[in-house]
Amino acid sequence: MRRFCIVVLSLLIAAPAFALTQVPAGNRNAEQPGVPGGSARRTAALSTTYENKYRKVLKLLQTDKALRQKIVQAARAYGIDPIHIAGAIVGEHTYNVDAYDRLQTYYVKATSYLGSSLSFEYSGESVDHFVQRPQFAACQGMTDSYDLWACRERIWNTQFAGKVVDGTSFPRNRFGAVFFQPLYAGQTFGLGQLNPLTALQMSDLVHRVSGLPKLDASQPTKVYETIMDPDATLPYVAATLKTSIDAYRSIAGFDISQNPGVTATLYNVGSPEARAAALKADNAERRSRGEAERLPEENYYGWLVNDRIADLEALF
């Protein structure tokens, strides 16, 4: 009897605090949501189309067995399906930049960053100095890189973006675009099209799981080199996707692991914890009114991933 009670107690402790809602595969939207104008302008400037860019990145994945194996290895290390990584790569290269024809070109690009002189700063102030301002006191003492940089990003959004602080006017723009992209403001880089701020957030998780060196904002060249190196960047892509899956599970009560379009959407828009919290609050209001809860939805980028899911499944 005592053993039975222990087993039951163990099961109760292991059980989640709330029932998870499985987000089914496929798109919630019958038609693709609108694509931002910036993506359309970049595509037009290259005299190409979204379909051509999609076919180009798909061909890279189809013809490069070594790349597919690297994706599988990264996915296995972080406990996710490799199709999530493929979906993120396809979405980025369809709507942001063209894929290179060969994986080797990404290695060449990574090497080119070794001699670059880069800095993470705005208006002459380095980000290292900037985050020492008193507004960031709430972030002091945080030891995990994700918690620390997510906190700093929240402070930026609420207390600096679009405001004049201590005589300095700060742009109404993302923290990552203002301080962390000295080469091309607003762009991301490498096979996974990662933002340097995202890489800094994922640094500790990637260090624990993959053993890669930790990144530091005071060494921007190393950050860019990591982003551009396919062998180093794939664990960061996997960690970013895993973080989104975990956030929606623990905060909003949704299991999005079977919907690559939703994970690709979060990879594209970022801030999974804030978005999961907003969805949780919205569904609490819906339940109070006797309405059905709202499932996580895909944006234009994730819609493509779900729409072409057969192509991606065939890769693995």
C-alpha positions as CSV (number, residue, x, y, z in Angstrom):
1,M,0.0,0.0,0.0
2,R,2.8,2.4,0.9
3,R,4.5,1.7,-2.4
4,F,1.3,2.4,-4.3
5,C,0.9,5.7,-2.5
6,I,4.4,6.7,-3.4
7,V,3.8,5.8,-7.1
8,V,0.6,7.9,-7.2
9,L,2.3,10.8,-5.4
10,S,5.1,10.7,-7.9
11,L,2.7,10.8,-10.8
12,L,0.9,13.7,-9.3
13,I,4.1,15.6,-8.9
14,A,5.2,14.8,-12.4
15,A,1.9,15.9,-13.9
16,P,1.6,19.4,-15.5
17,A,-0.2,22.0,-13.5
18,F,-2.7,22.4,-16.4
19,A,-3.8,20.4,-19.3
20,L,-1.8,21.1,-22.5
21,T,-3.7,21.9,-25.7
22,Q,-2.1,20.2,-28.7
23,V,-1.9,22.7,-31.6
24,P,-2.8,20.6,-34.7
25,A,-0.8,20.6,-37.8
26,G,-1.7,23.0,-40.7
27,N,-2.6,26.6,-41.0
28,R,-5.4,28.3,-39.1
29,N,-5.7,30.9,-41.9
30,A,-7.2,29.8,-45.2
31,E,-5.2,32.4,-47.1
32,Q,-1.7,33.6,-46.5
33,P,-1.5,36.7,-44.2
34,G,0.0,39.8,-45.9
35,V,3.8,39.9,-46.5
36,P,5.5,43.1,-45.1
37,G,6.5,45.7,-47.6
38,G,10.2,45.4,-46.7
39,S,10.3,41.8,-47.8
40,A,8.6,42.7,-51.1
41,R,11.1,45.5,-51.7
42,R,14.1,43.3,-51.0
43,T,12.8,40.6,-53.4
44,A,12.0,43.1,-56.1
45,A,15.5,44.7,-55.8
46,L,16.9,41.2,-56.6
47,S,14.7,40.9,-59.6
48,T,13.3,37.6,-58.3
49,T,10.2,36.2,-56.7
50,Y,9.3,34.5,-53.5
51,E,8.7,31.3,-55.4
52,N,12.1,31.4,-57.0
53,K,13.8,32.1,-53.6
54,Y,11.8,29.3,-52.0
55,R,12.9,26.9,-54.8
56,K,16.5,28.0,-54.3
57,V,16.7,27.3,-50.6
58,L,14.7,24.1,-51.0
59,K,17.2,22.9,-53.6
60,L,20.1,23.6,-51.2
61,L,18.5,21.4,-48.6
62,Q,17.6,18.7,-51.1
63,T,21.0,18.4,-52.6
64,D,23.3,18.9,-49.6
65,K,23.1,15.6,-47.5
66,A,25.8,16.9,-45.1
67,L,23.6,19.9,-44.3
68,R,20.6,17.8,-43.6
69,Q,22.7,15.6,-41.3
70,K,23.9,18.7,-39.4
71,I,20.2,19.8,-39.0
72,V,19.2,16.3,-37.7
73,Q,22.1,16.4,-35.2
74,A,21.2,19.8,-33.9
75,A,17.5,18.9,-33.7
76,R,18.3,15.8,-31.7
77,A,20.5,17.6,-29.3
78,Y,17.7,20.0,-28.4
79,G,14.9,17.5,-28.5
80,I,13.0,18.9,-31.5
81,D,11.9,17.6,-34.9
82,P,14.4,18.7,-37.6
83,I,11.5,20.0,-39.7
84,H,11.3,23.0,-37.3
85,I,14.9,24.0,-38.2
86,A,14.3,23.4,-42.0
87,G,11.1,25.5,-41.7
88,A,13.0,28.4,-40.1
89,I,15.7,28.3,-42.7
90,V,13.2,28.1,-45.6
91,G,11.1,31.0,-44.3
92,E,14.1,33.2,-43.7
93,H,15.6,32.6,-47.2
94,T,12.2,33.0,-48.9
95,Y,11.2,36.3,-47.4
96,N,14.5,37.9,-46.3
97,V,17.6,37.0,-48.3
98,D,18.4,34.6,-51.1
99,A,20.1,31.3,-50.1
100,Y,23.6,30.7,-51.3
101,D,23.9,27.8,-53.8
102,R,26.4,25.9,-51.7
103,L,26.9,25.5,-48.0
104,Q,30.6,26.1,-48.5
105,T,29.8,29.8,-49.3
106,Y,28.5,30.3,-45.7
107,Y,31.9,29.1,-44.4
108,V,33.7,31.5,-46.7
109,K,31.4,34.3,-45.4
110,A,32.1,33.4,-41.8
111,T,35.9,33.6,-42.4
112,S,35.5,37.0,-43.9
113,Y,34.2,38.3,-40.6
114,L,37.4,37.4,-38.7
115,G,39.1,40.6,-39.9
116,S,36.2,42.9,-39.4
117,S,36.2,45.7,-36.8
118,L,32.7,45.7,-35.4
119,S,31.0,47.3,-32.4
120,F,27.6,47.0,-30.8
121,E,26.7,50.6,-30.1
122,Y,24.3,53.5,-30.7
123,S,25.3,57.1,-31.2
124,G,28.8,56.4,-29.9
125,E,27.7,54.5,-26.7
126,S,28.5,50.8,-26.5
127,V,25.7,48.5,-25.4
128,D,28.0,47.3,-22.6
129,H,27.9,50.9,-21.2
130,F,24.3,51.4,-22.1
131,V,23.0,48.5,-20.0
132,Q,24.7,49.9,-16.9
133,R,22.2,52.8,-16.8
134,P,20.0,52.8,-13.7
135,Q,16.9,51.8,-15.8
136,F,18.4,48.3,-16.1
137,A,18.8,47.7,-12.4
138,A,16.0,45.1,-12.4
139,C,18.2,42.9,-14.7
140,Q,21.2,43.0,-12.4
141,G,22.0,39.6,-10.9
142,M,20.4,37.6,-13.6
143,T,22.9,34.9,-14.5
144,D,21.3,33.1,-17.5
145,S,21.9,34.8,-20.8
146,Y,18.4,34.4,-22.0
147,D,16.8,36.0,-18.9
148,L,19.4,38.8,-18.8
149,W,19.1,39.9,-22.4
150,A,15.3,39.4,-22.5
151,C,15.1,41.6,-19.4
152,R,17.2,44.2,-21.1
153,E,15.1,44.1,-24.2
154,R,11.9,44.7,-22.1
155,I,13.6,47.7,-20.5
156,W,14.5,49.1,-23.9
157,N,11.0,48.6,-25.2
158,T,9.3,50.3,-22.2
159,Q,11.8,53.0,-21.2
160,F,13.9,53.9,-24.2
161,A,12.3,53.1,-27.6
162,G,10.9,56.3,-29.1
163,K,11.8,58.4,-26.1
164,V,14.2,61.1,-25.1
165,V,16.3,59.9,-22.1
166,D,19.0,62.0,-20.4
167,G,19.0,64.3,-23.5
168,T,19.4,61.5,-26.0
169,S,16.7,60.7,-28.5
170,F,16.3,57.0,-29.1
171,P,14.6,55.5,-32.2
172,R,11.3,53.7,-32.0
173,N,12.8,50.5,-33.2
174,R,13.8,47.1,-31.9
175,F,16.7,46.8,-29.4
176,G,18.4,44.3,-31.8
177,A,18.2,46.7,-34.8
178,V,19.5,49.7,-32.9
179,F,22.4,48.3,-31.0
180,F,23.3,44.9,-32.5
181,Q,23.5,45.3,-36.3
182,P,26.4,47.5,-37.2
183,L,26.7,46.1,-40.7
184,Y,23.2,46.4,-42.1
185,A,20.6,47.8,-39.7
186,G,17.5,45.6,-39.5
187,Q,19.1,42.6,-41.2
188,T,20.0,39.1,-39.9
189,F,22.8,36.9,-41.1
190,G,24.0,33.4,-41.9
191,L,22.2,30.2,-42.8
192,G,19.7,30.7,-39.9
193,Q,19.5,34.4,-40.5
194,L,20.0,35.0,-36.8
195,N,20.0,38.4,-35.1
196,P,23.1,39.0,-32.9
197,L,20.8,39.8,-29.9
198,T,19.1,36.4,-30.3
199,A,22.5,34.7,-30.4
200,L,23.5,36.4,-27.1
201,Q,20.2,35.3,-25.5
202,M,20.8,31.7,-26.5
203,S,24.5,31.7,-25.5
204,D,24.2,29.9,-22.2
205,L,21.8,27.2,-23.4
206,V,24.0,26.5,-26.4
207,H,27.0,26.3,-24.2
208,R,25.3,23.8,-21.9
209,V,23.9,21.6,-24.6
210,S,26.4,21.9,-27.4
211,G,29.6,23.0,-25.6
212,L,30.2,26.0,-27.7
213,P,32.0,29.0,-26.2
214,K,29.8,31.6,-24.6
215,L,29.2,34.8,-26.5
216,D,29.9,38.3,-25.2
217,A,28.5,41.6,-26.4
218,S,31.9,43.1,-25.9
219,Q,33.2,40.7,-28.7
220,P,30.9,41.5,-31.7
221,T,33.2,40.0,-34.3
222,K,33.0,36.6,-32.5
223,V,29.2,36.9,-32.4
224,Y,29.0,37.5,-36.1
225,E,31.5,34.8,-36.9
226,T,29.3,32.4,-34.9
227,I,26.2,33.4,-36.7
228,M,27.8,33.0,-40.1
229,D,29.4,29.6,-39.4
230,P,26.8,26.9,-40.3
231,D,28.3,24.4,-37.8
232,A,28.0,27.0,-35.0
233,T,24.7,28.6,-36.0
234,L,22.6,25.5,-36.3
235,P,22.6,24.8,-32.5
236,Y,21.5,28.5,-32.0
237,V,18.7,28.0,-34.5
238,A,17.6,24.8,-32.6
239,A,17.9,26.5,-29.2
240,T,15.8,29.4,-30.4
241,L,13.0,27.1,-31.6
242,K,13.2,24.9,-28.5
243,T,12.8,28.1,-26.3
244,S,9.7,29.0,-28.2
245,I,8.2,25.5,-27.8
246,D,9.0,25.6,-24.1
247,A,7.6,29.1,-23.6
248,Y,4.2,28.2,-25.1
249,R,4.0,25.0,-23.2
250,S,4.8,26.5,-19.8
251,I,3.2,29.9,-20.1
252,A,0.2,29.5,-22.4
253,G,-0.5,25.8,-22.1
254,F,-0.1,25.0,-25.8
255,D,2.0,22.3,-27.3
256,I,3.2,23.7,-30.6
257,S,5.8,21.0,-31.3
258,Q,3.6,19.5,-34.1
259,N,3.1,22.7,-36.0
260,P,6.3,23.9,-37.8
261,G,4.4,26.9,-39.1
262,V,3.8,28.2,-35.6
263,T,7.4,27.7,-34.5
264,A,8.7,29.3,-37.7
265,T,6.4,32.3,-37.0
266,L,7.9,32.7,-33.6
267,Y,11.4,32.3,-35.0
268,N,10.5,35.2,-37.3
269,V,8.9,37.6,-34.9
270,G,10.8,36.7,-31.6
271,S,9.7,37.4,-28.0
272,P,8.0,34.0,-27.5
273,E,7.5,34.5,-23.7
274,A,5.8,37.9,-24.1
275,R,3.6,36.5,-26.9
276,A,2.7,33.4,-24.9
277,A,1.8,35.5,-22.0
278,A,-0.4,37.8,-24.2
279,L,-2.1,34.7,-25.6
280,K,-2.7,33.3,-22.1
281,A,-4.3,36.6,-21.0
282,D,-6.5,36.8,-24.1
283,N,-7.7,33.2,-23.6
284,A,-8.5,33.8,-19.9
285,E,-10.8,36.7,-21.0
286,R,-12.4,34.5,-23.7
287,R,-13.1,31.8,-21.2
288,S,-14.7,34.3,-18.8
289,R,-17.0,35.2,-21.6
290,G,-17.8,31.6,-22.4
291,E,-15.9,31.8,-25.7
292,A,-13.6,29.1,-27.2
293,E,-9.9,29.7,-26.7
294,R,-7.8,31.1,-29.5
295,L,-5.0,28.8,-30.8
296,P,-1.6,30.1,-31.8
297,E,-1.6,31.3,-35.4
298,E,0.9,31.4,-38.2
299,N,2.0,34.6,-39.9
300,Y,2.8,34.9,-43.6
301,Y,6.2,33.2,-43.0
302,G,4.9,30.3,-41.0
303,W,1.9,30.0,-43.4
304,L,4.4,29.1,-46.2
305,V,6.1,26.5,-44.0
306,N,2.8,24.7,-43.3
307,D,1.6,25.1,-46.9
308,R,4.8,23.4,-48.2
309,I,5.1,20.9,-45.4
310,A,5.2,17.9,-47.8
311,D,8.4,19.3,-49.4
312,L,10.0,19.7,-46.0
313,E,8.9,16.3,-44.7
314,A,10.5,14.7,-47.7
315,L,13.9,16.1,-46.7
316,F,14.1,13.8,-43.6
